[in-house]
Amino acid sequence: MNPKTTHTWKPGNPTGRGRLSTAEKAALPDSAFAFPRARKEPMTDAAHVRDALARFDQVGGVTDAERELAFANLQKAATHFGITMTETDWRQFGTRPATPHPA
């Protein structure tokens, strides 16, 4: 990761339930997303962080710089929710068999 890339993710109010409704997702601040400009991959709880990790390499329409930022955001959110990430760089996503992330 680029040492100059800092995260923008901030913990918000967890939804307390699984899937976010369209209205709930629309109401989230940009800082709740792994990809804030694109508003992709909301990370409001541990389950959403795990989903964002699993889908990272599937997100389209974003630049490498946005991936750098998203990776920094994922690291911050994973730490906050006690999730261990094995990846040390965003380019590692999709280059090896998926490793299950602990629940």
Secondary structure, DSSP 8 states (H G I E B T S, - for coil): --TT-----------SSSS--HHHHHHS-GGGEEETTTTEEE-SSHHHHHHHHHHGGG--S--HHHHHHHHHHHHHHHHHTT-----SSGGGTTSS-------
